[in-house]
Amino acid sequence: MQRTSFDDYCPPRSSDPVTMTTLPEATTDNELRIIEDATCTFCGCVCDDIDLHVKGHQIVKAQRACVLGTAWFLNHEIEDRPACLIDGQPATVDAGIERAAQILGNARYPLTYGLSDTTTESQRIAVSISDWIGGCVDTTTSVCHGPSGMAFQGVGEVTASLGEVRNRGDMIIFWGSNPAESHPRHFTKYSLMPKGMFLPGGRKDRTCVIVDVRKTKSTKAADIFLQIKPRKDFEALWTLRALARGLELDAQKVEDETGVPLSVWQDLMERMKKARFGVIFFGMGLTMTRGKHANSEALLLLTRDMNRYTRFVCKPNRGHGNVTGADNVVSWRTGYPFAVNLGRGFPRFNPGEYTASDVLARGEADAALIIASDPMANFSQPARDHLASIPYVALDPKETPTTRQAAVAFTVATYGINVPGTVYRMDDVPIPLRPAFDSPFPSDLEILKGIERRVRTIVRERV
């Protein structure tokens, strides 16, 4: 039976060449240009109000960027590397595409992984390749906010945009999240400091609550800080759920379980009920501790409970620049956000079975396509050992432990700095990219389109 791709009804032209972006003329090297309203893709805030001062092929100033965004822009350099390496040897891009397509098209159980640091356009093509080759597709969500994705499917989500938070949120709760270090502009641009349409006093009109197992740099910004016991997020959230329902609780048991007196939880619940627009931001301190998706479900259910009294929403504080876009694209294409197997011609979702780290650790995958991620640096040792033993294709702007051991390694242009496209902010709002200058390397979109064209031919010939 011939496999039909989601893109089958609108196939790309097989004659389309893989084009290489070119650098500006040398005469412009000393000319200062300003790219207004550029988008920073370092973290999930995806700030789109950055003014980049560009001289030649270097960004010399990133106005309004935070410390992380400034480092992201100013440290960007065009590396003196081949655009393609096959088995560690320089090769042409076309030769690399052919070898990559042969590896993926002839694999029995291929894996596609990464996707969080590239554009949605590239993510779409990557999922299409996975569909054609009948493999697993997984994103970096599986090692960060994967439990949140599972919880969303189980109990739903009461949500809002960051613009609504900025203009309406008068009670802001951060649970297991440290935005002062992970998202430096979160406080000033979206959640605490800005003067909103219904909050003309800015910070004076807001109450900030931070719940965490330890003090962090974000704690200094809190009006109320609740330090709960490690691995007791689930118990703390269900304490709040019980109070929201008006249930009586044993004060000693609550304090023994959560590390916080019942009277403090009661005070917090009263404040939450009196809020006009409450917001809960949660991070990996909640999703990747004991309980995982059960923790996320408890928080989502608490948010739903609070809407009996007032308006309350919750959002995960996502890390990578376009990891939210990866969740959206994979969901559009398959119905599930990550850990999807397409081997039977239809999507199957099962975290733990089809997540990349598990597939590799069990030694199941016989080929892989790694896009804008570095599993060789952060996966378990069994997963890294198996990945090193199979042929795989890696696309990345920089040299990494993953690209060094790849059968085919492509050096690609950096999204947001060299490549246009679309990314998704942590609140699921799409943001366009405005690149600063061209790169001598192809974009990963160009490479993936070339691989998809050849894979389609290989798969059709095989069947």
N, C-alpha and C positions, 0 to 999 in steps of 0.2 A: 504493500500500500504506500502510495506516495505521500510524503509528509507535506503538509501545507503550513507555511509560516503565517504569522499575523500580518506580515508585510507582503504576502503573496499577491494581494490584489493591487498593490502599487509598488512593483519591483523597481529597484534602481537600474539605471541604464548600464549595461555591462561594458559599454565603451568608455564610461567615465574614467579618466586617468586619476591616479593618486597625485594630487598637486602638492607642491612644496611652497609654503609661505616664504616670502623674501623680505630681507631687511630693507629699511629705507636707504635712500642714496646717501653716500658718505658725506655729501655736502651739508646734510642736516645734522651732523654729529654734534655741532656746537650750538645748535639752535634750541632754545628753551621753549618747550610746548607745555601747555596746561590741559590736561584731560579732566574736564569737569564732571562731577557726579559719577565717578568711577565706582565700581563695586568691589569690596574686599571679600574674598572667598576663604579667609583663614578659618573663621568659626561660623557657627550657625546664626549669628546675628546678621550676617550678610549686609553690612552697612553700605548703603548705596549713595552716600553723600561725600565721598572722598574726592578731593581735588589733587590729582597727581601732577607733579612738576617733572617733566621728562626731558632729559638732555641726551640726544642720540639714542643709545640702547640701554640707558640706565635711568632709573627713577631716583631723583635726588631729594624729593620731598613728598610726603603723603599728608596733606593737610586734613585735619580732623580725625585721622586714623588713631587707634589706641596703640599701646606699646607693642602688642602682638601684630596688629596690622601694619604698623610702621616697619617692623622687622621683616614681615612677609614681603612688602614692596621693595624696601631699600636693599635687602640682601639678595634680591633676584638677579641672577647672572645667566648669560647664555654660555653654557659649558662647551668647551672644545672637545666634543665627543662625536663619534659616528652616529648618524641617524638610525642605523640598524646594525646589530651584531647577531651573527648566527654562530652558535657554539663558541662564542667569545671572539670571533673574527669579523672585521668590518665587511659589510655586504650592502647591496643596494636595497632600497625600501621595497621595490617590487619583488626581489628575491626573498626578502623577509616575509612579505605577505603570502607568497606562494608556500613557503615552508610552514608558516603558521597555519594556513588553511589545510595543509596536508596533515599536520599533527592533530588539529581539532576535528577535521572532517572524518578522519579514519579512526578516531578514538571510540572505545566502547562505553566508557563512563566518564565523559569530560566534565570539568568543573569551571564555572565562571565566578570570579570573586573580586570584590573591591567596590568600585563605582562611586564612592562617596566624594572623591575629589576630581570630578570631571563634570561636564555639562549634561543636562537632561537629554540633549540630542544624542550624545555619545552613549548614554545609558540605554536609550531606546534601541540603538543598533546592537549593543552588547546582548540585550535580552533576545533580540531577534536571532543572533548567532546561536545562543543557547538553545533556542527553540529548534533551529535547523539541525543542530548536532545532537539534540536529545539528551542534554546534560542537566546538571544542577546549576542554578544561579543563586548566589548568595551575596549579601552586601556586608559592610562593616557594622551594620546595625546588629548583626548576630552576636557581636562581642561588646555591645554597649547598651543600646535601648531596645534590643530584641524583646525582652520581657514586656516592654510597653506596647510593642506591636501586637503581641499575643493578647494582652489585656484589652486593647482597643476592640479587638474582634469579639472578645467575650462579653464585655459590658458596655461598650460604646464610650463616647468622649463628649464632654461639654466643653466647647472650645471657643476661642476668639482670636482675632488678629492682635499683633503687638500694637497696632494703631489704636485699637479699642482699649487696650491696657493703658497706653499712654494718656488717653483722654478721659478714661472713666475709672481706672483701678484705684480705689482708695484703701484697699487692704491687700498687701502683697506678701505672700508666704513663699519662702524658698525652702524646699525639703530635700536634704541630701544633695545640695547644689552649692557651688562656690563661685558665683559669677564674677566676683572681684578679681579672681585670677584667671578663670576660664573664658569669661566674656566681659572684658573690662568696660565696654560701653553700654552694657545692659542696664545698669543703674541710671546712667546719665541720659541715654537716648530713649529708653522704652519704659522702664518700670518704676523708678523712684524719684528721680530729680526733675524730669521735664514738667513744665506747666501745661496742663491739658485743657481741653475745651470745657470740661466740667470740674476741673481741679486747678483753678487759677493760681493757687498758692504753691503748686508743685509739691516739693517734699513735705511742706507743712501740712498738706491736706491728706497725707498718706500715712498709714501704719505699716511698718515692715516687721515681719516675723521670720526668724530663721530657726529651723529645726535641723539639728545635726548631731553627730556623735562626738564632735570635738569643736573647739573654737577654730575658726578660719579667718582669713582676711575680710571675708564678707560680714563676719559677726559685728564688726565695728559700725556697720551701717544699720544694724537692727535696733528697733525699739524694744522688741521682746526676743530673747534668745532662749530656746529650750534645748538643753543638752540631754538627749535620751541615751539609754544604754545601747551599746553596739548590738546589731542584729535583732533589734526589737522594734523595727519600724512597723511591722504588721500589727503588733500589739498596741502601739501608740495610735495608729490610724483607726483601729477598731474601738479604742477608747473614745475617740472623737465621734465616731459613728454612733456609738451608744448614747453619748451625751446629746447628739443632734436629735435622737429619737426620744429623749427624755427619760432614759432608763437609769435606775439607781445602780451605782457601782460601789464595790468595796474599796475604800480609800487605801488601805494598806496593801491590798493586792495590786492595785493600779501602780502604786509607787514602786513596789518590788519588781513588777514586770517591766515598767517603762523607765524607771529612774527619775520620774518627775511626779511631784505631788498631784493628787486629784484636783485640788483647789486651783492649781495652775492651768490644768486642762479645762476646767469649768470656766475660768476667766477667759481663756482663749476662745472657747465655743461661744460665749456671750458676745465677744468682740466680733467674731465671724458672722453671727446672726444679725448684728447691727450694721454691718458693712453694706454699702450701697452696691458695690461691684468688687467682689473678691476674686483674687487670682492666686493660684498655686503653681509655682514652677518647681519641677522636680528633676533631679539629676541621677547620675550613676550611683551616688551614695544610697539611693533607694532601690534602683533596678538591679544592681549587681551585688547586693548583699543577700543574706538568707531570706528566702521567700520569693525573690525575683518577681515573676509575673503576678504572684499573689499580692505582693506589696503594691504593684501598679494598679491591680484591680481594686484593692482597698481604697487607694487614693481617688481613683475615678468614681467609685461608688460614694465616697464621702462628698465629692464635688456634686454629684447628683442629689445626694441627701440635702445639701445646703440650699439647693434651688427651691426647696419647700418654703424657705424663709426670705431669700434674697437672691440676687444674681451672683453666681460663682462659676468660674471656669478654671481649667488647668491645662498646662502645656509642658512637655518635656523640654529641658534646656539641651538642645542638640549640639554636638561638638564640631564635626567636620563641616566644611563649607557647604557641601551639597548632599549630605547624607539624607536630609529630608527629601530632596529630589529623587534620590535613589529609591527610597521607600515608595514615593508616589509613582514613579515610572514602572517599577516592578509590579506594583499593585494594578496599575492600568492594564499592563500587558498580561498578567497572569491571574489577578484576583487576590494575590497574597503579597506581603511586603518584602519578604526575604525567605531564605531556606526553601526554595521551590525546585522540585524535580520535574523535568519535562520529558523524561525518557519514554513514557508511554504514549506520547502525542497529546497529552493533556496535563494541566498543572496539578501537582500534588504538593501539599504544604505539611512539613513536619519538622519543626526545630528539634535539634538533637540527632536526627537522622540525616537531614539534607543540609545542615549547616556546614560551611567549609572546613572549619577546624575539626569537626567530627568525621567528615568524609575522608579527610586526609589522615587523621590519626588512626582510623581503622584500615587504612591502606587500600581504599576502594577506587579512588580516581586513578585513571591511567593517562590523563592529560589535563592541562589547566590553562585558563586564560586569566591573567592577573592584571587588573586595570587600576592604576592610581592607588595602590596600597602596598604594604610591605609585610606580608605574612611571615617571611623568613626572620623578621625582627621581633615578632610578638606572639606567634603561635606556640603551642606546646612542642616539646622536643620530638615526640613521635610524629606530629603533623609536619614539622619541618623536615624530618628525615625522609618521610615519604615524598614530600614535594620535591626534594632534591633528587629523588630516584626516578622521577618521571619527566618526560619532556613537557615543558610549559612555555607559554608566551607571556611576556611582561611588557606593559606600556607604562612609562613613567618619565616625568621631566628630568629627574635626577637619578644618579647612580645610587642604588640601594643594595642591601644584601640579597634581595629578591631578583633584581635585574642581573646581578653578577652570575647567578647560577642558571639563568634562563637559557633554554635552547634557542629562543629568538627574543631579543630584547630591543624594543624600539624606544628611542629618545624622542619625546613628543613636546610640543609647545605647552606652556603653562596656561591653564584656563583662567580667564579674568585679567591676566596681564598681557598675554599674547593672542588669546583666542576669544572670540565673541561667543554668545550663546545664552542659555537661560539656566539659572539656579533657583533653588527654593529656600527661602528663609525658614527658620525653625517653626514659624506659625503657618507653613504651607502656602505662603504668598510667593508667586514667581517673580523673580527679579532679573532684568536683562544685564548682560555684561558689556562693559565698554573698555576694550583692551587699550593698553598704552602704546605698544609698538609690536611689530611683527617679529616672528622668530624664524631662523633658518630651518627649523625642524617642522615636520608635518604635525597637524593636530591629531589627537587620538581619534577624532571623528573620521578623518580621512583614512587613517589606518584601518579602523574597524569597518568602514564601508568597503574597503578593498578586500578585507578578509571575508566579509559576508558574501560578496559577489562570488568569490572562489569557492566558499563552503557550499553555497547553493548548488553550484555546478557539480561539485564532488558528491554531494548527497544524492542529487538527482541521478547521476551516473550509477551510483551504487545500488539504487533501488530499481 
